[in-house]
Amino acid sequence: MPVKSKPIFRKVISPFYNTETACIVIIFLMLIILLFGITGIAVALETPRYSDYIWVPVIIVCLSFVVFAFELIRFIRHYINRN
């Protein structure tokens, strides 16, 4: 006598940070922070007494660009897999 098992089909629950809306919001916020860091670099280069602290906006730009790039890749993969 064969065993009758009922298949369970459930929708996969994705985390909130992997949704399209969250990706778009994070990409937008990282662009704003990237522009803020670029502005900080410009100000630090113009003002001689702030030239020693140029590393702060450089780190901000680098980190926001890394997050922006990873989030853009995640968004593109999600968009390609959806279609």
C-alpha positions, 0 to 999 in steps of 0.5 A: 500500500503506497504512502499518500503524502500531501504536498505542501505548496507555500509561497516563499517569504522573502526578507523585507530588505530584499523587496523592490521597494526597499532596494529602491529606497536604499539606492536613493539614500546611498545616492544622497549620501554619496553626493554629501560625501563628494560635497565634503571632499570639495569643501575639504580641498577648498579649505586648508585647515580641513585638508587633514580631515579629508579622509572622513568624506572619502570613507563616506563616499567609498562605503556608500558607493559599495552599498549602492553597488551591491544593492543595485546588483541585488535589484537587477538580479531580482528584476531579472529573476522576476521576469 
